[in-house]
């Protein structure tokens, strides 16, 4: 699973250098952070709607597709900010074995 994220990270880095008219990723970077954040927000909303539909008996595969879109656009955002999936994986790893309630309380300090 992590191999897919690593491969996507490499692909995003390569496509960032492409001409905006030849790469969707390059076009997002060219349009700037606000456009990338707009896409992240759109995808998050689509995840919520798909999840609500799935909970009511709708297409569960739509949730997976929308989450994939959200992760993709989140990775573009991370790339734009000079971060990548390794940073997120490290954060998640640091949280393993820590109660979610304890972790949340520690963030408030």
N, C-alpha and C positions, 0 to 999 in steps of 0.2 A: 504493500500500500504506500509506504513512504517513497518508494521508487517513482511512483506516478507523480507525486508532488515534486520530487527532485527534477524529474524530466520536464515537468511543466514550468518549474522555476527557470531552468536553462532555456527553454523555448521562449518564455516571456522576455528574458534578458536579450536573446538574439533578435527577437522581433521588435524590441524597443528601438533598436538601431536602424530598422528598416524605414523606408519612405512611408509617410502617413497614408498615401494613396494606395499603397501595396499591402498594408497590414492593419488589421483592426486594432491590435495592441498599440502599434506606433501611432495610430490616429488618436487613440485615447490619451497617450502621453503628450502628443502634440497639442491637444485641446486643453490639457492641464488638469490639475488636481480637482478643481470643482466639477468638471465633467466626469471624472473617475468616481468621485464621491456620489454624484447623481446616479450613476449606474449601480453603485453598491446599494444605495437606498432603494432604487427600483427593484433590484433583485431581492432585497430583504422583504419588501412588501409582497413580491410574488411568492416567496417561500411561505409567508404567513397565509396568504390566500389559498395556496395549494394544500397546505396542511389542514386548514379548516375544511376544504372540500374533501380531502381524504378521510378526515375524521367523520364526515357525514356520509361515507360510503363511496366517495369519488376515487379518482385515479391516484393510487399510491405512487406509481412511477413518476407522476408529475412532480411530486415532492422531491424525489431524488434528483430529477433534472433541474429543478429550480435551486436546490441546494448546491448542485455542481456549478450553476451559473453564479451564485453568490460567492462561492469559494474562489472561482476564477477571477471575478472582478475584485474581490478582496486581495487576491495575490497581485493583481495589477496595481492596486493602491499601495500595497507594501513595497513593490518594486519602485514605484514612483517616489516613495519616501526613503529609498535606500535600505529597505529592510527586506527580509524574505521569510519563507516558510520555516526555515531553521529557527528563527527567532521565536515564532509562535510555538513550534514543537518544544523548544527549550522551556518556554513558559508553562506549557501543559505538563511537561515532564516534572518541572519543579512542584507542580500542584498535586501530582500523584501521591496518594496516601494521606492527603491533607483533607480534612472535613471541609466541604463547601461552605458551611457556616463559619468555621474558623478562618478560612481563607478570606471570605468576604469581610469578616470583622477586622482582620489584620489590615485590609486595604483602607479601612476608615481611620487608621492611626497615622 
